[in-house]
Amino acid sequence: MKLAFPYMGEGSVAYHKLATMLGHEAVPTLKPTQKTINIGVKYAPEFACFPLKVMLGTYIEAIEQGADTIVSSGGHGPCRAGFYGELHQKVLQSLKYDVDFVIFDSVFDNPRRCIDNVKKMKGNNSFKTVIYTARTVYRSLKLMDEIEKQLQKMRPYEAVSGTCAQIWKNLQKEIAQAYTFEAVDRLRKDTQEMVHAVELIPVPEASRLRIGIVGEIYVVMESSVNMEMEEKLLGLGCEVQRSQYLGDWVDFHLIPHRISKPHELEIQKIGSEYFPIGIGGHARENMGWIKYFAQNGFDGVVHILPFSCLPELMSQSIIPQVSKDLNMPVISFPMDEQSGLANNTTRIEAFIELIKAKKFGSMLTKKVV
Amino acid sequence: MANLGVYLGVDVGSVSTNLVAVDDNKEVLFERYLRTGGQPIDSVKMALQELYQEHPDIEIIAAGTTGSGRQLVGMMIGADVIKNEITAHATATVHFFPDVKTIFEIGGQDSKIILVKDGVVVDFAMNSVCAAGTGSFLDHQSERLRIPIEQFGDMALTAERDVRIAGRCTVFAESDMIAKQQYGFSKAEIIRGLCNALVRNYITNLGRGKSLEPPYVFQGGVAANKGIRAAFEKEMGHPVMIPQYYGTMGAIGAAILAAENYAKTGKKTKFRGLDTVELDFVSTSFECQDCSNACEIVQIVLDGVPVISWGDRCGKWSAVSKGQ
């Protein structure tokens, strides 16, 4: 069995580790490139959303590298992503690719299928090994989330540009080799030391800018399909925090809530004010996050959605009201295969100017000399 | 006689390249509106030469650039401020109309609505996926109908009847216009219908969910078109003001921002002066083959030496040029 996983954010290196620890072969992680997007767009239905297209491209590239089994997560609720596993399978079949799918839905939706999937992945390992592996991978994900969240608050102020990026790169490399609890813990200690050693330019609290990123999980997390939005914001001197991190996703979808106590439950509750019922995807959570960001000292929110994403189109139409209620600037970016940057760059720069003017007062109103 | 200190603003857009010089009191001394014609570098050089010919006694204290070509031209002339066009436009409008609340700006390839409160931008919308209703489309139609773009608006005002044209998408708008023309409507009526359709589409697309309050200011190259102005006034039910320098507001904004930046920092300008005209300044591009992203790298070569690159996803090329 040679496994392949879709790539969604840098935490995806952990899947590779999961496969290796269970004795499976796995194709190297596949961060989408322009070529991936081109392949996906070519074979996917035109009106499917962008993540479906990019993931299809990823799968085809994986198969070309010898993958015979694709492991992916399913959707939850009315969002179309729930069909995507099946749809991908159909498209690949019609292209005469012979490939097996293992799709993990939310454990709570379909425990039976989940157990079957685990059995498939288990191979000849004992349950003890499987559990140990799962816990090691979980720890790795949590470590990556922890470090990433710290770095996202530091990067705008690093004295030597590139220091934080280097730590992050190093962690991705090392985490792939950390096969035991001890190794992960040691890596945490080492990385934390590096993080604390980063030289920062002192910036007073009042002149910091904090931007939250919300939206559809795939385009929020994967930089290659959101025109490097996070990079752009960090480059403009803003601290960022996303609504989605892989470890948080696992907490909410794969672990009983009384153990993981996911923050997302609270976020959902806040979001219910705008979406009393779940309409699929993370629409309700996103409203919750916008309010959370507003209440926690953030200055603005960037909302990213795939062009034609149903739940996020709903969010987009509610956002003007939410933004007004909370006095919080929010800007939406629909993402598609279009890769021209000029328009987005202008909009994001102007958005940050707007926030600065709101926070620090404007240069425009002041008389010049 | 001491040289006259001025601030330079350059707005390099898809269709036009505008260059202005303003003095200490933000009075516009010089204004040039040129068609970019795909040659932003040459247009800027030409406009600069004209500036120095008309005003040989000026000294440029600071320079700013804006528009989609702001990076390129900012690099070339040595700009002190490189700003996005939304901020630049709003800066200029607030200078001329301190009470403005809503700015309509229609340029060659993009259109914007900017909402202002107490002189500060509070919200904006910009066309993202569709260029329906921008100057380029009007240009194209004026060519097809063989009516010079300068007479386009006046002709719309002569129409007595309204023709309904679908403005959602330029492709459909064009086929609708052809259909109406085959029914026997006059050119003037069709043009008026087109103006109305563009404004309708603009307001529904960009104004969605926003409350657009007067005073309204309409600027950008398309503001020259009286038919569009009339359509705006009809749609909003309120007079719409057009600034004297409607076509170069972005450049004026860039000049004002450069002046403000100078007032704040007092830094000596990086502007290269008239030497810019002499520089052998070329932009080249190539496809990087180091990974399957195949990014298109744009490289600026100054006297044979690459000085800056962009377009790479991984930061490899832009990092090199930063290091130099």
Interface residues (C-beta under 8 A of the other chain):
Chain A: T33 Q34 K35 T36 S224 E228 F307 S317 P320 P329 F333 P334 D336 Q338 A342 N343 N344 T345 T346 R347 E349 A350 E353 L354 A357 K358 G361 S362 M363 L364 T365 K366 V368 V369
Chain B: D24 K26 S68 K83 N84 E85 I86 T87 A90 T91 V94 D110 D118 G119 V120 V121 V122 D123 F124 M126 S128 V129 G209 K210 I256 L257 A259 E260 A263 K264 C291 S292 N293 A294 C295 R313
